[in-house]
Amino acid sequence: MSESQFVAPLDVFSLVKTTGTILGRRSHRVCPPLYETRAQAEAALLRLRAANGGTDTYDVWKHSAYIEPARWMSDVVMADGTIVRSNP
């Protein structure tokens, strides 16, 4: 089966960078890729925090698609390591 034949999951997890202050205006930016499991995203979060020294605020968010097949704007890393390419 080629990468283009894999189906993206309906639920994915991502790393989201938050900027701004609690009292002021805040913005959030999804950091690609997306992950099939929360455990994958949390492992990526630990690597990111170690690499940037904790200077930025990141968290793991869950996203759900409500149409089938799911279409995500970023690649999805599946639990087995395969990648489902985005199909914008």
C-alpha positions as CSV (number, residue, x, y, z in Angstrom):
1,M,0.0,0.0,0.0
2,S,1.5,3.4,-1.0
3,E,1.4,6.4,1.3
4,S,-1.3,8.0,-0.7
5,Q,-3.6,5.1,0.0
6,F,-3.5,5.5,3.8
7,V,-6.6,7.1,5.4
8,A,-6.1,9.8,8.0
9,P,-7.7,9.3,11.4
10,L,-10.7,11.3,12.4
11,D,-9.0,12.4,15.6
12,V,-5.4,13.7,15.7
13,F,-3.2,15.5,18.2
14,S,-0.9,18.4,17.6
15,L,1.6,20.7,19.3
16,V,0.2,24.2,19.6
17,K,2.4,27.2,20.4
18,T,0.7,29.9,22.4
19,T,1.9,33.5,22.4
20,G,0.7,36.6,24.2
21,T,-0.2,37.2,27.8
22,I,-3.0,35.9,30.0
23,L,-4.4,39.4,30.4
24,G,-3.7,40.5,26.8
25,R,-4.4,39.1,23.4
26,R,-3.4,35.5,22.9
27,S,-2.8,33.6,19.7
28,H,-2.3,29.9,19.0
29,R,-0.4,28.3,16.1
30,V,-0.5,24.6,15.3
31,C,3.0,23.2,14.7
32,P,3.0,20.4,12.0
33,P,3.0,17.5,11.8
34,L,-0.1,16.1,13.4
35,Y,0.0,12.8,15.3
36,E,-2.4,9.8,15.5
37,T,-1.9,9.3,19.2
38,R,-1.6,11.6,22.2
39,A,1.5,9.6,23.3
40,Q,3.3,10.6,20.1
41,A,2.4,14.2,20.5
42,E,3.5,14.2,24.2
43,A,6.8,12.7,23.2
44,A,7.3,15.4,20.6
45,L,6.4,18.0,23.2
46,L,9.1,16.7,25.5
47,R,11.7,16.8,22.7
48,L,10.6,20.4,21.8
49,R,10.7,21.7,25.3
50,A,14.2,20.2,25.8
51,A,15.4,21.7,22.6
52,N,14.1,25.3,23.2
53,G,14.9,25.5,26.9
54,G,11.3,26.2,27.8
55,T,11.3,29.7,26.4
56,D,8.0,29.1,24.5
57,T,4.7,27.8,25.6
58,Y,3.5,24.6,23.9
59,D,0.7,22.2,24.7
60,V,-1.0,19.2,23.1
61,W,-4.4,19.7,21.6
62,K,-6.8,17.2,20.1
63,H,-8.6,17.9,16.8
64,S,-11.5,16.0,15.4
65,A,-12.8,15.9,11.8
66,Y,-16.5,15.6,11.3
67,I,-16.5,14.4,7.7
68,E,-15.1,11.2,6.3
69,P,-12.6,10.7,5.0
70,A,-10.7,13.1,7.3
71,R,-8.7,15.8,5.4
72,W,-6.0,17.6,7.4
73,M,-3.9,20.6,6.3
74,S,-0.8,19.0,7.7
75,D,0.8,15.5,7.4
76,V,-0.3,13.0,10.0
77,V,2.3,10.7,11.6
78,M,0.6,7.4,12.3
79,A,1.4,5.2,15.4
80,D,3.4,2.8,13.2
81,G,5.5,5.6,11.8
82,T,3.9,5.8,8.4
83,I,2.9,9.3,7.2
84,V,-0.4,10.2,5.7
85,R,0.3,13.2,3.5
86,S,-2.0,16.3,3.8
87,N,-4.6,16.8,1.2
88,P,-5.6,20.5,1.3
